[in-house]
């Protein structure tokens, strides 16, 4: 019996800049809800309390990210959660500013 040739992999779109702008809250209540949701998701990744993340400054967030996801060494593999954590930290900072 002859084997079938393996299927060709689907072409993937290269990751470039975002196609659309991030969601902007229309009210203070929506801003607060978005801030809380992002803080809870980031808290699970960096093992911190969401309340401390909601009021943390940029320097403190960077320290938490460095502690949770240390920079990879020359031969160490990249940690997948680092990108998600950085995006959530940027979202927190964006939502904290009025």
BELDA-V608909 format. One record per residue. N is the residue number from 0. RES is the residue in one small letter. PHI is phi in whole degrees, 0 to 359 (* if undefined). Layout:
n->{N;N}
res->{RES;RES}
phi->{PHI;PHI}
//
This chain:
n->{0;1;2;3;4;5;6;7;8;9;10;11;12;13;14;15;16;17;18;19;20;21;22;23;24;25;26;27;28;29;30;31;32;33;34;35;36;37;38;39;40;41;42;43;44;45;46;47;48;49;50;51;52;53;54;55;56;57;58;59;60;61;62;63;64;65;66;67;68;69;70;71;72;73;74;75;76;77;78;79;80;81;82;83;84;85;86;87;88;89;90;91;92;93;94;95;96;97}
res->{x;x;x;x;x;x;x;x;x;x;x;x;x;x;x;x;x;x;x;x;x;x;x;x;x;x;x;x;x;x;x;x;x;x;x;x;x;x;x;x;x;x;x;x;x;x;x;x;x;x;x;x;x;x;x;x;x;x;x;x;x;x;x;x;x;x;x;x;x;x;x;x;x;x;x;x;x;x;x;x;x;x;x;x;x;x;x;x;x;x;x;x;x;x;x;x;x;x}
phi->{*;261;277;286;292;297;293;285;292;291;288;248;286;291;280;237;294;300;281;225;289;295;294;253;293;265;217;295;295;292;300;296;296;295;296;294;296;294;295;295;293;291;299;294;283;256;56;224;279;300;297;288;288;293;249;288;272;301;296;296;297;296;297;296;295;295;289;285;231;298;299;291;283;297;247;279;287;288;271;293;287;299;296;297;295;294;295;293;296;295;295;300;296;294;283;289;285;257}
//
